[in-house]
Amino acid sequence: MLGAFKLLAKLRFLRGTALDIFGRTEERRTERQLVADYEKTLDELLAKLSPDNHALAVQIASIPEDIRGSVT
């Protein structure tokens, strides 16, 4: 199994290309869409940013930190 992981690590440069066999899964497509939605939300927040909504904008912008999890 370690050999397979080493091979996958060497093929890392293929990520995001047409040759990325794992990039076509529903999960990966959903992940990419979530990132695009998040970036769109940030653009909308920045366009309307004011001192009144700054704290909320910071909370929304930091959501991915919670999603990735933390190392304990």
All heavy atoms as TSV, in Angstrom:
chain	resi	resn	atom	element	x	y	z
A	1	MET	N	N	0.818	-1.181	0.000
A	1	MET	CA	C	0.000	0.000	0.000
A	1	MET	C	C	0.869	1.254	0.000
A	1	MET	O	O	0.517	2.243	-0.620
A	1	MET	CB	C	-0.903	-0.047	1.236
A	1	MET	CG	C	-2.144	0.729	1.122
A	1	MET	SD	S	-3.111	0.190	-0.286
A	1	MET	CE	C	-4.103	1.590	-0.493
A	2	LEU	N	N	1.987	1.205	0.710
A	2	LEU	CA	C	2.878	2.350	0.744
A	2	LEU	C	C	3.391	2.704	-0.647
A	2	LEU	O	O	3.525	3.884	-0.980
A	2	LEU	CB	C	4.064	2.058	1.670
A	2	LEU	CG	C	4.340	3.122	2.715
A	2	LEU	CD1	C	3.189	3.241	3.677
A	2	LEU	CD2	C	5.624	2.839	3.422
A	3	GLY	N	N	3.625	1.700	-1.461
A	3	GLY	CA	C	4.076	1.937	-2.841
A	3	GLY	C	C	3.039	2.695	-3.644
A	3	GLY	O	O	3.367	3.594	-4.427
A	4	ALA	N	N	1.764	2.353	-3.442
A	4	ALA	CA	C	0.686	3.041	-4.155
A	4	ALA	C	C	0.618	4.509	-3.724
A	4	ALA	O	O	0.436	5.398	-4.565
A	4	ALA	CB	C	-0.642	2.349	-3.886
A	5	PHE	N	N	0.769	4.765	-2.441
A	5	PHE	CA	C	0.741	6.146	-1.957
A	5	PHE	C	C	1.928	6.946	-2.494
A	5	PHE	O	O	1.788	8.125	-2.830
A	5	PHE	CB	C	0.723	6.192	-0.429
A	5	PHE	CG	C	-0.598	5.808	0.164
A	5	PHE	CD1	C	-0.652	4.947	1.239
A	5	PHE	CD2	C	-1.793	6.295	-0.346
A	5	PHE	CE1	C	-1.866	4.588	1.798
A	5	PHE	CE2	C	-3.014	5.943	0.200
A	5	PHE	CZ	C	-3.050	5.084	1.276
A	6	LYS	N	N	3.081	6.318	-2.588
A	6	LYS	CA	C	4.253	7.000	-3.138
A	6	LYS	C	C	4.022	7.354	-4.603
A	6	LYS	O	O	4.377	8.438	-5.057
A	6	LYS	CB	C	5.500	6.136	-2.976
A	6	LYS	CG	C	6.010	6.069	-1.555
A	6	LYS	CD	C	7.251	5.213	-1.446
A	6	LYS	CE	C	7.706	5.107	0.006
A	6	LYS	NZ	N	8.904	4.296	0.141
A	7	LEU	N	N	3.403	6.440	-5.340
A	7	LEU	CA	C	3.095	6.698	-6.743
A	7	LEU	C	C	2.109	7.856	-6.868
A	7	LEU	O	O	2.299	8.755	-7.691
A	7	LEU	CB	C	2.518	5.445	-7.416
A	7	LEU	CG	C	2.062	5.621	-8.858
A	7	LEU	CD1	C	3.241	5.986	-9.750
A	7	LEU	CD2	C	1.376	4.368	-9.351
A	8	LEU	N	N	1.071	7.839	-6.059
A	8	LEU	CA	C	0.097	8.936	-6.093
A	8	LEU	C	C	0.752	10.271	-5.751
A	8	LEU	O	O	0.425	11.305	-6.350
A	8	LEU	CB	C	-1.066	8.649	-5.134
A	8	LEU	CG	C	-2.045	7.577	-5.577
A	8	LEU	CD1	C	-3.055	7.291	-4.469
A	8	LEU	CD2	C	-2.763	7.980	-6.851
A	9	ALA	N	N	1.676	10.261	-4.810
A	9	ALA	CA	C	2.373	11.491	-4.441
A	9	ALA	C	C	3.194	12.030	-5.614
A	9	ALA	O	O	3.238	13.234	-5.854
A	9	ALA	CB	C	3.269	11.248	-3.231
A	10	LYS	N	N	3.795	11.142	-6.376
A	10	LYS	CA	C	4.586	11.564	-7.532
A	10	LYS	C	C	3.700	12.114	-8.651
A	10	LYS	O	O	4.151	12.908	-9.466
A	10	LYS	CB	C	5.426	10.402	-8.054
A	10	LYS	CG	C	6.576	10.051	-7.142
A	10	LYS	CD	C	7.389	8.915	-7.686
A	10	LYS	CE	C	8.513	8.573	-6.718
A	10	LYS	NZ	N	9.349	7.482	-7.196
A	11	LEU	N	N	2.453	11.688	-8.687
A	11	LEU	CA	C	1.526	12.148	-9.724
A	11	LEU	C	C	0.731	13.379	-9.290
A	11	LEU	O	O	-0.202	13.781	-9.975
A	11	LEU	CB	C	0.572	11.006	-10.105
A	11	LEU	CG	C	1.225	9.774	-10.723
A	11	LEU	CD1	C	0.200	8.675	-10.944
A	11	LEU	CD2	C	1.925	10.128	-12.017
A	12	ARG	N	N	1.115	13.977	-8.197
A	12	ARG	CA	C	0.407	15.139	-7.656
A	12	ARG	C	C	0.306	16.270	-8.678
A	12	ARG	O	O	-0.657	17.028	-8.693
A	12	ARG	CB	C	1.115	15.617	-6.397
A	12	ARG	CG	C	0.443	16.802	-5.741
A	12	ARG	CD	C	1.120	17.174	-4.459
A	12	ARG	NE	N	0.743	16.182	-3.460
A	12	ARG	CZ	C	1.374	15.976	-2.328
A	12	ARG	NH1	N	2.434	16.682	-2.028
A	12	ARG	NH2	N	0.973	15.064	-1.475
A	13	PHE	N	N	1.290	16.388	-9.548
A	13	PHE	CA	C	1.297	17.466	-10.534
A	13	PHE	C	C	0.116	17.380	-11.503
A	13	PHE	O	O	-0.208	18.349	-12.187
A	13	PHE	CB	C	2.622	17.483	-11.315
A	13	PHE	CG	C	2.818	16.300	-12.232
A	13	PHE	CD1	C	2.437	16.376	-13.552
A	13	PHE	CD2	C	3.368	15.123	-11.762
A	13	PHE	CE1	C	2.625	15.285	-14.406
A	13	PHE	CE2	C	3.552	14.037	-12.590
A	13	PHE	CZ	C	3.170	14.112	-13.925
A	14	LEU	N	N	-0.555	16.240	-11.532
A	14	LEU	CA	C	-1.707	16.070	-12.420
A	14	LEU	C	C	-2.999	16.634	-11.840
A	14	LEU	O	O	-3.994	16.752	-12.549
A	14	LEU	CB	C	-1.917	14.586	-12.732
A	14	LEU	CG	C	-0.821	13.910	-13.546
A	14	LEU	CD1	C	-1.094	12.422	-13.663
A	14	LEU	CD2	C	-0.692	14.553	-14.901
A	15	ARG	N	N	-2.978	17.007	-10.564
A	15	ARG	CA	C	-4.194	17.517	-9.928
A	15	ARG	C	C	-4.726	18.737	-10.671
A	15	ARG	O	O	-3.986	19.645	-11.019
A	15	ARG	CB	C	-3.931	17.893	-8.476
A	15	ARG	CG	C	-3.750	16.706	-7.599
A	15	ARG	CD	C	-3.594	17.144	-6.168
A	15	ARG	NE	N	-3.311	16.000	-5.314
A	15	ARG	CZ	C	-2.968	16.102	-4.057
A	15	ARG	NH1	N	-2.861	17.290	-3.492
A	15	ARG	NH2	N	-2.725	15.037	-3.349
A	16	GLY	N	N	-6.024	18.706	-10.907
A	16	GLY	CA	C	-6.674	19.827	-11.566
A	16	GLY	C	C	-6.563	19.815	-13.076
A	16	GLY	O	O	-7.105	20.686	-13.740
A	17	THR	N	N	-5.869	18.842	-13.639
A	17	THR	CA	C	-5.750	18.751	-15.089
A	17	THR	C	C	-6.761	17.735	-15.621
A	17	THR	O	O	-7.459	17.061	-14.857
A	17	THR	CB	C	-4.336	18.314	-15.508
A	17	THR	OG1	O	-4.138	16.944	-15.126
A	17	THR	CG2	C	-3.260	19.175	-14.876
A	18	ALA	N	N	-6.828	17.609	-16.924
A	18	ALA	CA	C	-7.731	16.645	-17.554
A	18	ALA	C	C	-7.353	15.204	-17.189
A	18	ALA	O	O	-8.185	14.297	-17.299
A	18	ALA	CB	C	-7.704	16.819	-19.064
A	19	LEU	N	N	-6.140	14.991	-16.753
A	19	LEU	CA	C	-5.681	13.648	-16.397
A	19	LEU	C	C	-5.891	13.303	-14.917
A	19	LEU	O	O	-5.476	12.247	-14.464
A	19	LEU	CB	C	-4.208	13.489	-16.755
A	19	LEU	CG	C	-3.886	13.668	-18.244
A	19	LEU	CD1	C	-2.383	13.630	-18.457
A	19	LEU	CD2	C	-4.582	12.609	-19.082
A	20	ASP	N	N	-6.529	14.183	-14.181
A	20	ASP	CA	C	-6.802	13.959	-12.760
A	20	ASP	C	C	-8.014	13.023	-12.639
A	20	ASP	O	O	-9.155	13.456	-12.720
A	20	ASP	CB	C	-7.080	15.286	-12.065
A	20	ASP	CG	C	-7.327	15.144	-10.575
A	20	ASP	OD1	O	-7.261	14.015	-10.051
A	20	ASP	OD2	O	-7.585	16.181	-9.939
A	21	ILE	N	N	-7.753	11.731	-12.423
A	21	ILE	CA	C	-8.853	10.753	-12.400
A	21	ILE	C	C	-9.761	10.917	-11.190
A	21	ILE	O	O	-10.929	10.562	-11.232
A	21	ILE	CB	C	-8.328	9.301	-12.466
A	21	ILE	CG1	C	-7.391	9.007	-11.296
A	21	ILE	CG2	C	-7.647	9.044	-13.787
A	21	ILE	CD1	C	-6.988	7.562	-11.187
A	22	PHE	N	N	-9.242	11.483	-10.106
A	22	PHE	CA	C	-10.066	11.678	-8.914
A	22	PHE	C	C	-10.853	12.986	-8.967
A	22	PHE	O	O	-11.791	13.184	-8.211
A	22	PHE	CB	C	-9.205	11.646	-7.646
A	22	PHE	CG	C	-8.493	10.339	-7.458
A	22	PHE	CD1	C	-7.125	10.260	-7.597
A	22	PHE	CD2	C	-9.201	9.188	-7.150
A	22	PHE	CE1	C	-6.467	9.052	-7.427
A	22	PHE	CE2	C	-8.552	7.977	-6.981
A	22	PHE	CZ	C	-7.173	7.914	-7.128
A	23	GLY	N	N	-10.468	13.876	-9.865
A	23	GLY	CA	C	-11.105	15.180	-9.957
A	23	GLY	C	C	-12.488	15.154	-10.568
A	23	GLY	O	O	-13.210	16.146	-10.537
A	24	ARG	N	N	-12.888	14.044	-11.114
A	24	ARG	CA	C	-14.187	13.946	-11.778
A	24	ARG	C	C	-15.293	13.408	-10.873
A	24	ARG	O	O	-16.443	13.326	-11.294
A	24	ARG	CB	C	-14.070	13.049	-13.002
A	24	ARG	CG	C	-13.151	13.621	-14.058
A	24	ARG	CD	C	-13.161	12.774	-15.317
A	24	ARG	NE	N	-12.115	13.213	-16.208
A	24	ARG	CZ	C	-11.061	12.497	-16.533
A	24	ARG	NH1	N	-10.910	11.297	-16.040
A	24	ARG	NH2	N	-10.145	12.977	-17.331
A	25	THR	N	N	-14.953	13.062	-9.660
A	25	THR	CA	C	-15.963	12.497	-8.770
A	25	THR	C	C	-16.953	13.581	-8.343
A	25	THR	O	O	-16.647	14.779	-8.375
A	25	THR	CB	C	-15.328	11.885	-7.506
A	25	THR	OG1	O	-14.708	12.926	-6.755
A	25	THR	CG2	C	-14.317	10.797	-7.854
A	26	GLU	N	N	-18.115	13.172	-7.953
A	26	GLU	CA	C	-19.147	14.111	-7.507
A	26	GLU	C	C	-18.652	14.928	-6.313
A	26	GLU	O	O	-18.907	16.136	-6.210
A	26	GLU	CB	C	-20.429	13.354	-7.140
A	26	GLU	CG	C	-21.562	14.260	-6.712
A	26	GLU	CD	C	-22.056	15.181	-7.821
A	26	GLU	OE1	O	-21.963	14.797	-8.994
A	26	GLU	OE2	O	-22.514	16.287	-7.495
A	27	GLU	N	N	-17.938	14.280	-5.427
A	27	GLU	CA	C	-17.411	14.968	-4.245
A	27	GLU	C	C	-16.466	16.098	-4.647
A	27	GLU	O	O	-16.554	17.209	-4.118
A	27	GLU	CB	C	-16.694	13.982	-3.336
A	27	GLU	CG	C	-16.145	14.597	-2.077
A	27	GLU	CD	C	-15.453	13.589	-1.179
A	27	GLU	OE1	O	-15.274	12.429	-1.594
A	27	GLU	OE2	O	-15.083	13.970	-0.064
A	28	ARG	N	N	-15.569	15.839	-5.569
A	28	ARG	CA	C	-14.616	16.870	-6.000
A	28	ARG	C	C	-15.329	17.994	-6.745
A	28	ARG	O	O	-14.990	19.161	-6.585
A	28	ARG	CB	C	-13.536	16.268	-6.900
A	28	ARG	CG	C	-12.657	15.269	-6.186
A	28	ARG	CD	C	-11.844	15.951	-5.094
A	28	ARG	NE	N	-10.903	15.018	-4.545
A	28	ARG	CZ	C	-10.847	14.678	-3.279
A	28	ARG	NH1	N	-11.670	15.220	-2.427
A	28	ARG	NH2	N	-9.978	13.816	-2.860
A	29	ARG	N	N	-16.320	17.660	-7.557
A	29	ARG	CA	C	-17.078	18.710	-8.254
A	29	ARG	C	C	-17.804	19.588	-7.246
A	29	ARG	O	O	-17.845	20.813	-7.388
A	29	ARG	CB	C	-18.060	18.094	-9.248
A	29	ARG	CG	C	-17.372	17.542	-10.498
A	29	ARG	CD	C	-18.380	17.227	-11.571
A	29	ARG	NE	N	-19.307	16.181	-11.176
A	29	ARG	CZ	C	-19.228	14.916	-11.554
A	29	ARG	NH1	N	-18.269	14.523	-12.355
A	29	ARG	NH2	N	-20.122	14.043	-11.153
A	30	THR	N	N	-18.369	18.966	-6.222
A	30	THR	CA	C	-19.058	19.723	-5.176
A	30	THR	C	C	-18.073	20.623	-4.434
A	30	THR	O	O	-18.380	21.787	-4.157
A	30	THR	CB	C	-19.756	18.771	-4.189
A	30	THR	OG1	O	-20.697	17.974	-4.909
A	30	THR	CG2	C	-20.460	19.531	-3.091
A	31	GLU	N	N	-16.890	20.107	-4.122
A	31	GLU	CA	C	-15.877	20.915	-3.446
A	31	GLU	C	C	-15.516	22.135	-4.274
A	31	GLU	O	O	-15.421	23.247	-3.741
A	31	GLU	CB	C	-14.613	20.086	-3.190
A	31	GLU	CG	C	-14.761	19.063	-2.098
A	31	GLU	CD	C	-13.529	18.183	-1.967
A	31	GLU	OE1	O	-12.568	18.336	-2.763
A	31	GLU	OE2	O	-13.525	17.332	-1.071
A	32	ARG	N	N	-15.309	21.951	-5.578
A	32	ARG	CA	C	-14.962	23.081	-6.433
A	32	ARG	C	C	-16.090	24.099	-6.490
A	32	ARG	O	O	-15.847	25.310	-6.491
A	32	ARG	CB	C	-14.594	22.594	-7.836
A	32	ARG	CG	C	-13.229	21.913	-7.901
A	32	ARG	CD	C	-12.791	21.668	-9.315
A	32	ARG	NE	N	-13.641	20.735	-10.020
A	32	ARG	CZ	C	-13.483	19.422	-10.072
A	32	ARG	NH1	N	-12.483	18.867	-9.413
A	32	ARG	NH2	N	-14.301	18.666	-10.751
A	33	GLN	N	N	-17.337	23.628	-6.503
A	33	GLN	CA	C	-18.471	24.545	-6.531
A	33	GLN	C	C	-18.577	25.315	-5.223
A	33	GLN	O	O	-18.874	26.507	-5.217
A	33	GLN	CB	C	-19.777	23.794	-6.812
A	33	GLN	CG	C	-20.972	24.710	-6.968
A	33	GLN	CD	C	-20.813	25.696	-8.102
A	33	GLN	OE1	O	-20.478	25.321	-9.211
A	33	GLN	NE2	N	-21.032	26.968	-7.821
A	34	LEU	N	N	-18.310	24.658	-4.113
A	34	LEU	CA	C	-18.341	25.338	-2.822
A	34	LEU	C	C	-17.289	26.444	-2.749
A	34	LEU	O	O	-17.548	27.528	-2.221
A	34	LEU	CB	C	-18.137	24.336	-1.677
A	34	LEU	CG	C	-19.316	23.426	-1.384
A	34	LEU	CD1	C	-18.905	22.342	-0.387
A	34	LEU	CD2	C	-20.496	24.215	-0.858
A	35	VAL	N	N	-16.116	26.178	-3.295
A	35	VAL	CA	C	-15.060	27.193	-3.311
A	35	VAL	C	C	-15.502	28.379	-4.161
A	35	VAL	O	O	-15.344	29.538	-3.763
A	35	VAL	CB	C	-13.727	26.606	-3.821
A	35	VAL	CG1	C	-12.708	27.705	-4.088
A	35	VAL	CG2	C	-13.171	25.596	-2.836
A	36	ALA	N	N	-16.080	28.108	-5.322
A	36	ALA	CA	C	-16.546	29.192	-6.192
A	36	ALA	C	C	-17.641	30.004	-5.506
A	36	ALA	O	O	-17.641	31.247	-5.578
A	36	ALA	CB	C	-17.051	28.615	-7.512
A	37	ASP	N	N	-18.557	29.323	-4.831
A	37	ASP	CA	C	-19.632	30.024	-4.101
A	37	ASP	C	C	-19.059	30.890	-2.984
A	37	ASP	O	O	-19.502	32.017	-2.773
A	37	ASP	CB	C	-20.632	29.026	-3.516
A	37	ASP	CG	C	-21.439	28.308	-4.580
A	37	ASP	OD1	O	-21.436	28.742	-5.750
A	37	ASP	OD2	O	-22.070	27.285	-4.229
A	38	TYR	N	N	-18.078	30.369	-2.271
A	38	TYR	CA	C	-17.438	31.112	-1.184
A	38	TYR	C	C	-16.747	32.359	-1.733
A	38	TYR	O	O	-16.877	33.462	-1.174
A	38	TYR	CB	C	-16.435	30.210	-0.460
A	38	TYR	CG	C	-15.577	30.912	0.554
A	38	TYR	CD1	C	-16.112	31.329	1.766
A	38	TYR	CD2	C	-14.241	31.164	0.294
A	38	TYR	CE1	C	-15.321	31.975	2.709
A	38	TYR	CE2	C	-13.446	31.805	1.232
A	38	TYR	CZ	C	-13.991	32.211	2.431
A	38	TYR	OH	O	-13.203	32.862	3.351
A	39	GLU	N	N	-16.018	32.214	-2.831
A	39	GLU	CA	C	-15.335	33.360	-3.422
A	39	GLU	C	C	-16.328	34.413	-3.889
A	39	GLU	O	O	-16.087	35.615	-3.730
A	39	GLU	CB	C	-14.443	32.903	-4.572
A	39	GLU	CG	C	-13.229	32.126	-4.097
A	39	GLU	CD	C	-12.427	31.516	-5.229
A	39	GLU	OE1	O	-12.932	31.432	-6.378
A	39	GLU	OE2	O	-11.274	31.117	-4.967
A	40	LYS	N	N	-17.443	33.975	-4.440
A	40	LYS	CA	C	-18.481	34.913	-4.866
A	40	LYS	C	C	-19.053	35.652	-3.656
A	40	LYS	O	O	-19.262	36.870	-3.696
A	40	LYS	CB	C	-19.596	34.176	-5.606
A	40	LYS	CG	C	-20.698	35.072	-6.103
A	40	LYS	CD	C	-21.775	34.280	-6.814
A	40	LYS	CE	C	-22.927	35.205	-7.174
A	40	LYS	NZ	N	-24.083	34.462	-7.647
A	41	THR	N	N	-19.275	34.933	-2.576
A	41	THR	CA	C	-19.787	35.551	-1.349
A	41	THR	C	C	-18.800	36.582	-0.818
A	41	THR	O	O	-19.200	37.675	-0.403
A	41	THR	CB	C	-20.059	34.472	-0.278
A	41	THR	OG1	O	-21.039	33.562	-0.781
A	41	THR	CG2	C	-20.551	35.083	1.022
A	42	LEU	N	N	-17.505	36.265	-0.843
A	42	LEU	CA	C	-16.498	37.221	-0.384
A	42	LEU	C	C	-16.495	38.472	-1.258
A	42	LEU	O	O	-16.386	39.592	-0.741
A	42	LEU	CB	C	-15.110	36.591	-0.386
A	42	LEU	CG	C	-14.815	35.595	0.716
A	42	LEU	CD1	C	-13.368	35.111	0.618
A	42	LEU	CD2	C	-15.082	36.169	2.085
A	43	ASP	N	N	-16.624	38.302	-2.565
A	43	ASP	CA	C	-16.680	39.462	-3.453
A	43	ASP	C	C	-17.875	40.354	-3.113
A	43	ASP	O	O	-17.765	41.583	-3.083
A	43	ASP	CB	C	-16.764	39.020	-4.914
A	43	ASP	CG	C	-15.461	38.429	-5.424
A	43	ASP	OD1	O	-14.405	38.689	-4.808
A	43	ASP	OD2	O	-15.510	37.715	-6.446
A	44	GLU	N	N	-19.012	39.728	-2.844
A	44	GLU	CA	C	-20.209	40.490	-2.479
A	44	GLU	C	C	-20.023	41.200	-1.137
A	44	GLU	O	O	-20.437	42.354	-0.974
A	44	GLU	CB	C	-21.430	39.573	-2.432
A	44	GLU	CG	C	-21.837	39.036	-3.791
A	44	GLU	CD	C	-22.893	37.947	-3.723
A	44	GLU	OE1	O	-23.353	37.603	-2.614
A	44	GLU	OE2	O	-23.265	37.430	-4.786
A	45	LEU	N	N	-19.391	40.514	-0.188
A	45	LEU	CA	C	-19.130	41.128	1.113
A	45	LEU	C	C	-18.212	42.342	0.983
A	45	LEU	O	O	-18.461	43.389	1.583
A	45	LEU	CB	C	-18.481	40.121	2.066
A	45	LEU	CG	C	-19.376	39.097	2.715
A	45	LEU	CD1	C	-18.537	38.048	3.438
A	45	LEU	CD2	C	-20.328	39.760	3.682
A	46	LEU	N	N	-17.160	42.191	0.205
A	46	LEU	CA	C	-16.205	43.285	0.052
A	46	LEU	C	C	-16.840	44.488	-0.635
A	46	LEU	O	O	-16.512	45.636	-0.312
A	46	LEU	CB	C	-14.984	42.810	-0.733
A	46	LEU	CG	C	-14.058	41.873	0.023
A	46	LEU	CD1	C	-12.968	41.343	-0.889
A	46	LEU	CD2	C	-13.456	42.567	1.234
A	47	ALA	N	N	-17.743	44.227	-1.560
A	47	ALA	CA	C	-18.406	45.323	-2.270
A	47	ALA	C	C	-19.290	46.150	-1.332
A	47	ALA	O	O	-19.502	47.340	-1.572
A	47	ALA	CB	C	-19.232	44.780	-3.426
A	48	LYS	N	N	-19.789	45.525	-0.274
A	48	LYS	CA	C	-20.707	46.205	0.647
A	48	LYS	C	C	-20.096	46.408	2.034
A	48	LYS	O	O	-20.806	46.717	2.976
A	48	LYS	CB	C	-21.996	45.387	0.783
A	48	LYS	CG	C	-22.736	45.215	-0.522
A	48	LYS	CD	C	-23.924	44.305	-0.357
A	48	LYS	CE	C	-24.596	44.054	-1.690
A	48	LYS	NZ	N	-25.688	43.108	-1.583
A	49	LEU	N	N	-18.792	46.247	2.137
A	49	LEU	CA	C	-18.136	46.314	3.444
A	49	LEU	C	C	-18.228	47.718	4.043
A	49	LEU	O	O	-17.993	48.716	3.370
A	49	LEU	CB	C	-16.671	45.910	3.305
A	49	LEU	CG	C	-15.894	45.709	4.592
A	49	LEU	CD1	C	-16.525	44.603	5.443
A	49	LEU	CD2	C	-14.452	45.376	4.281
A	50	SER	N	N	-18.585	47.741	5.308
A	50	SER	CA	C	-18.664	49.003	6.054
A	50	SER	C	C	-18.305	48.707	7.511
A	50	SER	O	O	-18.250	47.550	7.916
A	50	SER	CB	C	-20.076	49.575	5.965
A	50	SER	OG	O	-20.972	48.803	6.734
A	51	PRO	N	N	-18.071	49.745	8.289
A	51	PRO	CA	C	-17.781	49.509	9.708
A	51	PRO	C	C	-18.923	48.782	10.434
A	51	PRO	O	O	-18.682	48.024	11.371
A	51	PRO	CB	C	-17.596	50.915	10.275
A	51	PRO	CG	C	-17.164	51.742	9.111
A	51	PRO	CD	C	-17.899	51.158	7.930
A	52	ASP	N	N	-20.142	48.976	9.949
A	52	ASP	CA	C	-21.290	48.340	10.595
A	52	ASP	C	C	-21.339	46.823	10.378
A	52	ASP	O	O	-21.823	46.086	11.234
A	52	ASP	CB	C	-22.599	48.955	10.082
A	52	ASP	CG	C	-22.737	50.419	10.468
A	52	ASP	OD1	O	-22.168	50.809	11.521
A	52	ASP	OD2	O	-23.390	51.166	9.720
A	53	ASN	N	N	-20.860	46.356	9.224
A	53	ASN	CA	C	-20.951	44.920	8.950
A	53	ASN	C	C	-19.583	44.229	8.947
A	53	ASN	O	O	-19.477	43.076	8.544
A	53	ASN	CB	C	-21.692	44.671	7.632
A	53	ASN	CG	C	-20.953	45.194	6.416
A	53	ASN	OD1	O	-19.808	45.622	6.505
A	53	ASN	ND2	N	-21.616	45.167	5.281
A	54	HIS	N	N	-18.560	44.926	9.387
A	54	HIS	CA	C	-17.208	44.362	9.367
A	54	HIS	C	C	-17.101	43.069	10.181
A	54	HIS	O	O	-16.523	42.087	9.723
A	54	HIS	CB	C	-16.197	45.392	9.874
A	54	HIS	CG	C	-14.798	44.883	9.884
A	54	HIS	ND1	N	-14.227	44.334	11.001
A	54	HIS	CD2	C	-13.874	44.810	8.903
A	54	HIS	CE1	C	-13.000	43.958	10.715
A	54	HIS	NE2	N	-12.759	44.240	9.449
A	55	ALA	N	N	-17.637	43.056	11.382
A	55	ALA	CA	C	-17.533	41.867	12.249
A	55	ALA	C	C	-18.207	40.664	11.595
A	55	ALA	O	O	-17.659	39.550	11.616
A	55	ALA	CB	C	-18.152	42.147	13.610
A	56	LEU	N	N	-19.364	40.871	11.010
A	56	LEU	CA	C	-20.064	39.776	10.328
A	56	LEU	C	C	-19.260	39.297	9.118
A	56	LEU	O	O	-19.133	38.092	8.884
A	56	LEU	CB	C	-21.456	40.214	9.894
A	56	LEU	CG	C	-22.274	39.182	9.124
A	56	LEU	CD1	C	-22.502	37.933	9.972
A	56	LEU	CD2	C	-23.593	39.782	8.680
A	57	ALA	N	N	-18.683	40.236	8.379
A	57	ALA	CA	C	-17.875	39.866	7.209
A	57	ALA	C	C	-16.671	39.025	7.623
A	57	ALA	O	O	-16.331	38.042	6.961
A	57	ALA	CB	C	-17.421	41.128	6.475
A	58	VAL	N	N	-16.048	39.379	8.727
A	58	VAL	CA	C	-14.906	38.611	9.225
A	58	VAL	C	C	-15.351	37.203	9.621
A	58	VAL	O	O	-14.670	36.217	9.322
A	58	VAL	CB	C	-14.220	39.332	10.410
A	58	VAL	CG1	C	-13.200	38.423	11.094
A	58	VAL	CG2	C	-13.566	40.609	9.932
A	59	GLN	N	N	-16.489	37.088	10.266
A	59	GLN	CA	C	-17.006	35.767	10.652
A	59	GLN	C	C	-17.270	34.915	9.422
A	59	GLN	O	O	-16.896	33.737	9.382
A	59	GLN	CB	C	-18.302	35.902	11.446
A	59	GLN	CG	C	-18.106	36.340	12.868
A	59	GLN	CD	C	-19.439	36.458	13.599
A	59	GLN	OE1	O	-20.445	36.859	13.023
A	59	GLN	NE2	N	-19.429	36.097	14.867
A	60	ILE	N	N	-17.898	35.485	8.429
A	60	ILE	CA	C	-18.200	34.732	7.203
A	60	ILE	C	C	-16.914	34.350	6.488
A	60	ILE	O	O	-16.766	33.208	6.024
A	60	ILE	CB	C	-19.135	35.542	6.293
A	60	ILE	CG1	C	-20.517	35.673	6.948
A	60	ILE	CG2	C	-19.248	34.890	4.912
A	60	ILE	CD1	C	-21.457	36.630	6.254
A	61	ALA	N	N	-15.970	35.265	6.403
A	61	ALA	CA	C	-14.711	34.989	5.710
A	61	ALA	C	C	-13.892	33.908	6.403
A	61	ALA	O	O	-13.114	33.205	5.757
A	61	ALA	CB	C	-13.895	36.270	5.593
A	62	SER	N	N	-14.082	33.730	7.700
A	62	SER	CA	C	-13.286	32.737	8.434
A	62	SER	C	C	-13.946	31.360	8.511
A	62	SER	O	O	-13.382	30.447	9.109
A	62	SER	CB	C	-12.986	33.250	9.844
A	62	SER	OG	O	-14.178	33.352	10.593
A	63	ILE	N	N	-15.083	31.190	7.904
A	63	ILE	CA	C	-15.781	29.896	7.939
A	63	ILE	C	C	-14.900	28.733	7.479
A	63	ILE	O	O	-14.894	27.675	8.114
A	63	ILE	CB	C	-17.102	29.963	7.157
A	63	ILE	CG1	C	-18.122	30.774	7.942
A	63	ILE	CG2	C	-17.642	28.575	6.833
A	63	ILE	CD1	C	-19.417	31.051	7.200
A	64	PRO	N	N	-14.120	28.865	6.403
A	64	PRO	CA	C	-13.279	27.728	5.976
A	64	PRO	C	C	-12.301	27.249	7.037
A	64	PRO	O	O	-11.923	26.083	7.040
A	64	PRO	CB	C	-12.545	28.264	4.749
A	64	PRO	CG	C	-13.457	29.290	4.205
A	64	PRO	CD	C	-14.079	29.940	5.415
A	65	GLU	N	N	-11.894	28.113	7.927
A	65	GLU	CA	C	-10.993	27.682	8.995
A	65	GLU	C	C	-11.648	26.612	9.865
A	65	GLU	O	O	-10.985	25.689	10.325
A	65	GLU	CB	C	-10.586	28.874	9.854
A	65	GLU	CG	C	-9.701	29.860	9.113
A	65	GLU	CD	C	-9.382	31.082	9.949
A	65	GLU	OE1	O	-9.680	31.083	11.162
A	65	GLU	OE2	O	-8.829	32.032	9.389
A	66	ASP	N	N	-12.936	26.732	10.081
A	66	ASP	CA	C	-13.663	25.740	10.881
A	66	ASP	C	C	-13.938	24.469	10.082
A	66	ASP	O	O	-13.976	23.375	10.645
A	66	ASP	CB	C	-14.999	26.317	11.372
A	66	ASP	CG	C	-14.800	27.479	12.332
A	66	ASP	OD1	O	-13.756	27.509	13.015
A	66	ASP	OD2	O	-15.683	28.353	12.394
A	67	ILE	N	N	-14.139	24.608	8.791
A	67	ILE	CA	C	-14.466	23.451	7.956
A	67	ILE	C	C	-13.267	22.525	7.826
A	67	ILE	O	O	-13.393	21.317	7.901
A	67	ILE	CB	C	-14.940	23.906	6.565
A	67	ILE	CG1	C	-16.267	24.633	6.696
A	67	ILE	CG2	C	-15.068	22.724	5.616
A	67	ILE	CD1	C	-16.757	25.298	5.440
A	68	ARG	N	N	-12.100	23.092	7.652
A	68	ARG	CA	C	-10.892	22.275	7.505
A	68	ARG	C	C	-10.568	21.519	8.773
A	68	ARG	O	O	-9.894	20.513	8.759
A	68	ARG	CB	C	-9.701	23.151	7.137
A	68	ARG	CG	C	-9.698	23.522	5.676
A	68	ARG	CD	C	-8.368	24.020	5.312
A	68	ARG	NE	N	-7.464	22.895	5.279
A	68	ARG	CZ	C	-6.420	22.817	4.512
A	68	ARG	NH1	N	-6.116	23.787	3.728
A	68	ARG	NH2	N	-5.630	21.763	4.532
A	69	GLY	N	N	-11.035	22.026	9.884
A	69	GLY	CA	C	-10.737	21.377	11.152
A	69	GLY	C	C	-9.470	21.948	11.747
A	69	GLY	O	O	-8.801	22.790	11.170
A	70	SER	N	N	-9.178	21.486	12.918
A	70	SER	CA	C	-7.972	21.986	13.581
A	70	SER	C	C	-7.131	20.807	14.033
A	70	SER	O	O	-7.625	19.712	14.260
A	70	SER	CB	C	-8.360	22.857	14.778
A	70	SER	OG	O	-9.082	22.082	15.712
A	71	VAL	N	N	-5.878	21.061	14.136
A	71	VAL	CA	C	-4.931	20.049	14.614
A	71	VAL	C	C	-4.817	20.215	16.118
A	71	VAL	O	O	-4.533	21.290	16.621
A	71	VAL	CB	C	-3.562	20.219	13.933
A	71	VAL	CG1	C	-2.583	19.212	14.476
A	71	VAL	CG2	C	-3.698	20.107	12.442
A	72	THR	N	N	-5.060	19.149	16.847
A	72	THR	CA	C	-4.972	19.230	18.305
A	72	THR	C	C	-3.827	18.426	18.830
A	72	THR	O	O	-3.273	17.599	18.206
A	72	THR	CB	C	-6.276	18.734	18.964
A	72	THR	OG1	O	-6.532	17.411	18.527
A	72	THR	CG2	C	-7.406	19.665	18.632
